[in-house]
């Protein structure tokens, strides 16, 4: 076999290899599942000792540094107690793109006839409606913000909550709906295996990763955490950062509940949501 024949065979082999590799890559792209959208459901913003809890400042600063958008669960009672500095802090987060969402009025629970009653579980319709409207009106009055999403304190609700919530047409999204009673709101359900904290208040990267790997084909993952609980424990803080860094490596899209609702309803796309 002469050199020219050898060169032609080598070139043919190279073409075959390139075609095979290209087809393989194309097939891989076609079979690779889409990445889930991620909603950071961050709970329990309130006015404490005349300021915003340091845990919130730390989390917001870190997320801003990473260009990650999150959400902030506002407890309405804090707007009766807070001052202009507190209000300005919330409004600044709203301007940055964080969604401020309705997390109840008092986040309270009490005992009635030796049974625990929570703000939206066990209270009558009238009390639930009053509580819901109170926070909604305070957000408009004190902040100039219309709340679009709701998540109950303790994620606890009952059959009175949907009709009470129905009275607030501005609210479109219900995160972690617990009751089976029907609702007119768009539901963003909870997958308990995929969370920031295991147990509540304790971020755990390895458990989160296992949950993410098991449910990575879901269209959206709503993961809950409590920033106030992380600031005094360096290990908790580092575990939270590992979770965010892992998600950034996966190149997921962070989104807010209301943005996701708009996208699903076909009213807009992520790129042109203000």
VOPAGU-2260 file (C-alpha; in pm, 1 decimal, decimal comma):
REM VOPAGU-2260
SITE   aa  ch    i         X         Y         Z
SITE  UNK   A    0       0,0       0,0       0,0
SITE  UNK   A    1     146,8     333,0    -103,1
SITE  UNK   A    2     156,1     647,7     102,2
SITE  UNK   A    3    -125,2     812,6    -100,4
SITE  UNK   A    4    -359,6     520,2     -28,5
SITE  UNK   A    5    -268,2     534,1     339,1
SITE  UNK   A    6    -344,0     906,0     352,6
SITE  UNK   A    7    -681,9     853,9     179,5
SITE  UNK   A    8    -776,5     577,7     424,8
SITE  UNK   A    9    -669,4     790,1     721,2
SITE  UNK   A   10    -873,1    1084,2     593,6
SITE  UNK   A   11   -1177,6     860,1     542,3
SITE  UNK   A   12   -1137,7     720,7     894,2
SITE  UNK   A   13   -1113,9    1074,6    1034,1
SITE  UNK   A   14   -1434,0    1176,5     853,4
SITE  UNK   A   15   -1614,7     872,0     992,6
SITE  UNK   A   16   -1495,4     953,5    1343,9
SITE  UNK   A   17   -1604,8    1316,7    1311,8
SITE  UNK   A   18   -1945,6    1212,3    1182,7
SITE  UNK   A   19   -1985,1     959,6    1462,0
SITE  UNK   A   20   -1881,7    1211,6    1727,4
SITE  UNK   A   21   -2106,9    1480,5    1584,0
SITE  UNK   A   22   -2406,0    1245,8    1568,1
SITE  UNK   A   23   -2332,0    1126,1    1919,6
SITE  UNK   A   24   -2321,4    1484,5    2050,8
SITE  UNK   A   25   -2642,5    1570,4    1866,8
SITE  UNK   A   26   -2818,3    1268,1    2013,1
SITE  UNK   A   27   -2688,7    1356,0    2357,4
SITE  UNK   A   28   -2829,4    1708,3    2324,9
SITE  UNK   A   29   -3162,8    1570,2    2211,6
SITE  UNK   A   30   -3191,2    1323,9    2499,6
SITE  UNK   A   31   -3061,0    1554,9    2773,1
SITE  UNK   A   32   -3361,4    1655,0    2990,0
SITE  UNK   A   33   -3434,1    2025,8    3035,7
SITE  UNK   A   34   -3314,1    2180,5    3357,9
SITE  UNK   A   35   -3575,3    2273,5    3619,4
SITE  UNK   A   36   -3651,9    2632,7    3708,1
SITE  UNK   A   37   -3558,5    2709,6    4067,8
SITE  UNK   A   38   -3763,8    2922,3    4307,4
SITE  UNK   A   39   -3588,1    3019,8    4629,7
SITE  UNK   A   40   -3874,0    3037,7    4879,8
SITE  UNK   A   41   -3717,1    3231,3    5166,2
SITE  UNK   A   42   -3942,4    3269,1    5471,4
SITE  UNK   A   43   -4009,1    3491,0    5770,7
SITE  UNK   A   44   -3904,4    3849,9    5708,9
SITE  UNK   A   45   -4001,3    4060,4    6009,6
SITE  UNK   A   46   -3890,5    4370,5    6199,4
SITE  UNK   A   47   -3664,5    4264,0    6486,4
SITE  UNK   A   48   -3502,9    4489,2    6744,8
SITE  UNK   A   49   -3542,3    4789,4    6517,6
SITE  UNK   A   50   -3374,1    4634,8    6216,2
SITE  UNK   A   51   -3374,0    4365,8    5948,4
SITE  UNK   A   52   -3227,1    4043,6    6086,5
SITE  UNK   A   53   -2857,1    4008,3    5987,5
SITE  UNK   A   54   -2935,0    3673,2    5825,8
SITE  UNK   A   55   -3140,0    3847,8    5560,1
SITE  UNK   A   56   -2867,0    4101,1    5488,9
SITE  UNK   A   57   -2610,7    3823,6    5453,6
SITE  UNK   A   58   -2824,2    3613,3    5220,2
SITE  UNK   A   59   -2927,0    3906,3    4999,6
SITE  UNK   A   60   -2568,1    4025,6    4972,5
SITE  UNK   A   61   -2451,6    3678,0    4869,4
SITE  UNK   A   62   -2731,1    3622,8    4616,9
SITE  UNK   A   63   -2670,2    3965,4    4462,3
SITE  UNK   A   64   -2300,2    3885,2    4432,5
SITE  UNK   A   65   -2389,0    3565,0    4246,6
SITE  UNK   A   66   -2658,5    3735,9    4032,3
SITE  UNK   A   67   -2918,1    3497,0    4173,9
SITE  UNK   A   68   -3275,6    3611,1    4229,6
SITE  UNK   A   69   -3476,3    3495,1    4530,0
SITE  UNK   A   70   -3801,7    3565,3    4708,6
SITE  UNK   A   71   -3885,0    3711,6    5048,5
SITE  UNK   A   72   -4177,7    3592,9    5260,1
SITE  UNK   A   73   -4312,7    3901,3    5437,5
SITE  UNK   A   74   -4494,9    3874,8    5770,6
SITE  UNK   A   75   -4752,6    4155,7    5752,3
SITE  UNK   A   76   -4747,5    4251,7    6118,1
SITE  UNK   A   77   -4391,7    4378,7    6072,2
SITE  UNK   A   78   -4525,4    4661,6    5856,7
SITE  UNK   A   79   -4720,2    4794,4    6154,6
SITE  UNK   A   80   -4405,2    4791,5    6368,9
SITE  UNK   A   81   -4134,4    4883,4    6118,6
SITE  UNK   A   82   -3988,2    5222,7    6034,3
SITE  UNK   A   83   -3887,0    5393,0    5711,8
SITE  UNK   A   84   -3547,4    5218,7    5711,6
SITE  UNK   A   85   -3719,3    4879,9    5722,8
SITE  UNK   A   86   -3962,9    4980,5    5450,0
SITE  UNK   A   87   -3680,2    5112,3    5231,7
SITE  UNK   A   88   -3489,5    4785,2    5272,9
SITE  UNK   A   89   -3787,7    4588,9    5143,3
SITE  UNK   A   90   -3849,4    4832,0    4856,9
SITE  UNK   A   91   -3482,6    4807,1    4755,8
SITE  UNK   A   92   -3511,8    4429,1    4732,1
SITE  UNK   A   93   -3826,0    4467,7    4522,8
SITE  UNK   A   94   -3635,1    4697,0    4286,5
SITE  UNK   A   95   -3356,6    4438,6    4259,8
SITE  UNK   A   96   -3607,3    4181,5    4136,2
SITE  UNK   A   97   -3679,2    3982,8    4451,3
SITE  UNK   A   98   -4045,8    3891,9    4480,8
SITE  UNK   A   99   -4194,5    4003,0    4811,4
SITE  UNK   A  100   -4468,2    3752,1    4890,1
SITE  UNK   A  101   -4752,6    3718,7    5140,8
SITE  UNK   A  102   -4648,0    3506,2    5439,8
SITE  UNK   A  103   -4944,1    3578,5    5664,4
SITE  UNK   A  104   -5003,9    3857,6    5909,7
SITE  UNK   A  105   -4883,1    3730,5    6246,8
SITE  UNK   A  106   -4727,9    3387,5    6173,0
SITE  UNK   A  107   -4895,4    3289,4    6497,4
SITE  UNK   A  108   -5041,4    2980,5    6659,4
SITE  UNK   A  109   -5235,4    2924,1    6980,6
SITE  UNK   A  110   -5407,3    2652,5    7179,7
SITE  UNK   A  111   -5784,6    2611,3    7169,0
SITE  UNK   A  112   -5946,8    2328,1    7364,6
SITE  UNK   A  113   -5607,2    2161,3    7395,3
SITE  UNK   A  114   -5562,4    2171,4    7018,8
SITE  UNK   A  115   -5309,3    2383,3    6831,9
SITE  UNK   A  116   -5466,9    2637,8    6597,5
SITE  UNK   A  117   -5255,6    2813,5    6335,5
SITE  UNK   A  118   -5320,1    3133,9    6144,7
SITE  UNK   A  119   -5476,3    2956,0    5847,3
SITE  UNK   A  120   -5553,6    2617,2    5998,0
SITE  UNK   A  121   -5830,8    2600,6    6253,1
SITE  UNK   A  122   -5930,8    2966,9    6244,2
SITE  UNK   A  123   -6275,9    3052,0    6098,4
SITE  UNK   A  124   -6322,3    3196,0    5750,0
SITE  UNK   A  125   -6371,2    3552,6    5876,1
SITE  UNK   A  126   -6049,4    3554,0    6078,1
SITE  UNK   A  127   -5850,8    3411,3    5788,4
SITE  UNK   A  128   -5993,6    3663,5    5545,3
SITE  UNK   A  129   -5916,7    3953,7    5779,9
SITE  UNK   A  130   -5558,8    3833,8    5826,9
SITE  UNK   A  131   -5499,8    3788,9    5454,6
SITE  UNK   A  132   -5643,4    4127,4    5362,8
SITE  UNK   A  133   -5454,3    4303,9    5640,3
SITE  UNK   A  134   -5114,3    4206,0    5508,6
SITE  UNK   A  135   -5214,8    4272,2    5149,7
SITE  UNK   A  136   -5335,8    4623,5    5227,4
SITE  UNK   A  137   -5034,7    4703,9    5446,1
SITE  UNK   A  138   -4794,7    4608,3    5166,3
SITE  UNK   A  139   -4970,6    4848,7    4931,8
SITE  UNK   A  140   -4994,4    5126,2    5189,2
SITE  UNK   A  141   -4645,8    5109,9    5341,9
SITE  UNK   A  142   -4441,5    4978,6    5049,6
SITE  UNK   A  143   -4638,3    5050,5    4734,3
SITE  UNK   A  144   -4602,8    4679,8    4649,7
SITE  UNK   A  145   -4880,8    4453,3    4527,3
SITE  UNK   A  146   -4828,8    4103,4    4663,3
SITE  UNK   A  147   -4876,0    3841,5    4392,2
SITE  UNK   A  148   -4791,6    3516,2    4570,2
SITE  UNK   A  149   -4890,1    3351,0    4897,6
SITE  UNK   A  150   -4734,4    3089,5    5121,2
SITE  UNK   A  151   -4891,6    3011,6    5458,0
SITE  UNK   A  152   -4699,9    3021,4    5786,3
SITE  UNK   A  153   -4592,2    2666,0    5869,6
SITE  UNK   A  154   -4741,3    2577,3    5526,7
SITE  UNK   A  155   -5059,4    2504,1    5725,7
SITE  UNK   A  156   -5403,3    2570,6    5574,0
SITE  UNK   A  157   -5753,8    2426,6    5576,4
SITE  UNK   A  158   -6078,4    2438,1    5377,7
SITE  UNK   A  159   -6143,6    2800,9    5484,4
SITE  UNK   A  160   -5822,4    2929,8    5327,2
SITE  UNK   A  161   -5909,6    2898,8    4954,6
SITE  UNK   A  162   -6234,8    3101,3    4973,2
SITE  UNK   A  163   -6065,1    3358,9    5197,3
SITE  UNK   A  164   -5771,9    3388,3    4956,7
SITE  UNK   A  165   -6012,0    3409,9    4662,9
SITE  UNK   A  166   -6111,9    3756,3    4788,4
SITE  UNK   A  167   -5767,3    3886,7    4690,4
SITE  UNK   A  168   -5766,4    3879,7    4311,8
SITE  UNK   A  169   -5415,8    4033,9    4299,4
SITE  UNK   A  170   -5270,0    3713,8    4441,8
SITE  UNK   A  171   -5221,4    3464,2    4161,5
SITE  UNK   A  172   -4986,1    3202,2    4308,4
SITE  UNK   A  173   -5008,8    2970,2    4607,5
SITE  UNK   A  174   -4684,3    2804,7    4717,1
SITE  UNK   A  175   -4692,1    2478,9    4912,7
SITE  UNK   A  176   -5071,2    2447,5    4923,6
SITE  UNK   A  177   -5146,2    2190,1    5192,5
SITE  UNK   A  178   -5524,9    2163,4    5192,0
SITE  UNK   A  179   -5701,8    1954,2    4927,9
SITE  UNK   A  180   -5981,7    2213,7    4903,4
SITE  UNK   A  181   -5991,6    2359,0    4548,3
SITE  UNK   A  182   -5848,2    2701,6    4473,9
SITE  UNK   A  183   -5851,3    2949,1    4188,0
SITE  UNK   A  184   -5480,8    3021,0    4246,2
SITE  UNK   A  185   -5190,5    2879,4    4045,9
SITE  UNK   A  186   -5030,5    2610,0    4261,1
SITE  UNK   A  187   -4657,8    2564,4    4307,5
SITE  UNK   A  188   -4638,5    2237,9    4493,8
SITE  UNK   A  189   -4389,7    2112,1    4746,1
SITE  UNK   A  190   -4156,5    1820,7    4682,8
SITE  UNK   A  191   -4043,0    1739,4    5034,6
SITE  UNK   A  192   -3733,6    1553,4    4916,6
SITE  UNK   A  193   -3598,7    1868,9    4749,6
SITE  UNK   A  194   -3536,2    2141,6    5001,4
SITE  UNK   A  195   -3266,4    2367,3    5139,7
SITE  UNK   A  196   -3308,8    2253,4    5499,8
SITE  UNK   A  197   -3312,6    1903,8    5651,0
SITE  UNK   A  198   -3462,4    1943,3    5911,9
SITE  UNK   A  199   -3615,0    2294,0    5911,6
SITE  UNK   A  200   -3353,8    2568,6    5972,3
SITE  UNK   A  201   -3057,2    2339,4    5892,3
SITE  UNK   A  202   -2925,2    2355,7    5533,2
SITE  UNK   A  203   -2779,6    2025,5    5412,4
SITE  UNK   A  204   -2605,8    2017,0    5074,5
SITE  UNK   A  205   -2576,3    1639,7    5039,5
SITE  UNK   A  206   -2945,3    1580,3    5108,3
SITE  UNK   A  207   -3038,8    1861,7    4874,1
SITE  UNK   A  208   -2817,5    1716,9    4599,3
SITE  UNK   A  209   -2977,0    1373,8    4638,1
SITE  UNK   A  210   -3322,6    1529,9    4614,9
SITE  UNK   A  211   -3225,1    1741,2    4316,2
SITE  UNK   A  212   -3079,8    1442,4    4130,2
SITE  UNK   A  213   -3399,5    1244,5    4193,3
SITE  UNK   A  214   -3631,8    1522,8    4072,7
SITE  UNK   A  215   -3418,9    1715,0    3823,6
SITE  UNK   A  216   -3668,1    1641,8    3543,0
SITE  UNK   A  217   -3943,2    1839,2    3719,1
SITE  UNK   A  218   -4027,6    2165,4    3540,0
SITE  UNK   A  219   -3984,3    2373,7    3855,6
SITE  UNK   A  220   -3844,4    2313,7    4204,4
SITE  UNK   A  221   -3955,8    2538,5    4490,3
SITE  UNK   A  222   -3699,9    2510,5    4769,4
SITE  UNK   A  223   -3764,5    2659,3    5112,3
SITE  UNK   A  224   -3529,3    2810,6    5366,5
SITE  UNK   A  225   -3510,8    3047,3    5664,0
SITE  UNK   A  226   -3220,5    3297,8    5638,2
SITE  UNK   A  227   -3260,1    3410,4    6000,1
SITE  UNK   A  228   -3146,9    3063,7    6109,5
SITE  UNK   A  229   -2819,0    3051,5    5919,9
SITE  UNK   A  230   -2621,3    3356,8    6023,7
SITE  UNK   A  231   -2503,4    3240,9    6366,9
SITE  UNK   A  232   -2390,9    2895,9    6251,8
SITE  UNK   A  233   -2105,7    2898,9    6001,0
SITE  UNK   A  234   -2170,9    2539,9    5897,4
SITE  UNK   A  235   -2533,3    2618,4    5807,6
SITE  UNK   A  236   -2422,7    2917,5    5605,5
SITE  UNK   A  237   -2157,4    2720,3    5417,4
SITE  UNK   A  238   -2408,8    2444,5    5337,2
SITE  UNK   A  239   -2646,9    2701,4    5187,9
SITE  UNK   A  240   -2367,6    2846,3    4974,0
SITE  UNK   A  241   -2279,6    2498,1    4847,0
SITE  UNK   A  242   -2639,7    2452,8    4734,0
SITE  UNK   A  243   -2637,8    2780,4    4541,0
SITE  UNK   A  244   -2297,4    2708,3    4386,1
SITE  UNK   A  245   -2415,3    2360,4    4282,6
SITE  UNK   A  246   -2724,0    2506,7    4111,7
SITE  UNK   A  247   -2511,6    2766,5    3934,1
SITE  UNK   A  248   -2284,7    2489,2    3806,5
SITE  UNK   A  249   -2595,2    2313,4    3673,8
SITE  UNK   A  250   -2682,1    2636,7    3490,1
SITE  UNK   A  251   -3040,7    2638,4    3612,0
SITE  UNK   A  252   -3263,3    2942,4    3578,0
SITE  UNK   A  253   -3367,9    3110,7    3901,3
SITE  UNK   A  254   -3715,6    3256,9    3881,6
SITE  UNK   A  255   -3981,0    3407,3    4108,1
SITE  UNK   A  256   -4326,3    3253,7    4162,0
SITE  UNK   A  257   -4512,1    3530,3    3981,5
SITE  UNK   A  258   -4269,0    3525,4    3687,5
SITE  UNK   A  259   -4318,2    3151,3    3656,3
SITE  UNK   A  260   -4696,2    3194,1    3667,9
SITE  UNK   A  261   -4684,3    3456,6    3391,4
SITE  UNK   A  262   -4466,0    3231,6    3179,5
SITE  UNK   A  263   -4695,3    2932,4    3226,6
SITE  UNK   A  264   -5001,6    3138,7    3147,6
SITE  UNK   A  265   -4835,2    3249,9    2826,2
SITE  UNK   A  266   -4859,2    3614,0    2926,4
SITE  UNK   A  267   -4490,3    3687,5    2898,0
SITE  UNK   A  268   -4146,9    3528,5    2890,2
SITE  UNK   A  269   -3871,3    3544,0    3147,4
SITE  UNK   A  270   -3669,2    3779,4    2930,4
SITE  UNK   A  271   -3927,0    4054,0    2928,5
SITE  UNK   A  272   -4066,5    4026,3    3279,9
SITE  UNK   A  273   -3985,0    4354,3    3457,9
